[in-house]
Amino acid sequence: MKEKPEDRLVDRVGLGVLAAQFPDALVDRVVTETGRREKRTRDLPAALMVRYVVALALFPSDGYDEVMRQVKVADDWLADSAGPVKVPATTAITKA
């Protein structure tokens, strides 16, 4: 039986470590200092997008949507959120 991408423990652990190494407070400070703060609260805050871009480099063989899904899973896990993960549309990711 082939593993589904969400079943790969190494990905979940790796993205959890990524989220822990790039905490919102640090990323928010850098985003503010560089003048790239979002104007409105959105589903894709700057801290999440920074982790997403780093994750794209770490998982180059995975598709953009799959990497975003994994980043959202790790983010929700760190935030102690439960429930299904909503992956934003590709257009929303592109705009962010």
Helices and strands as residue ranges (DSSP letters): G 5-7, H 9-21, H 24-33, H 46-58, H 64-78, H 90-95
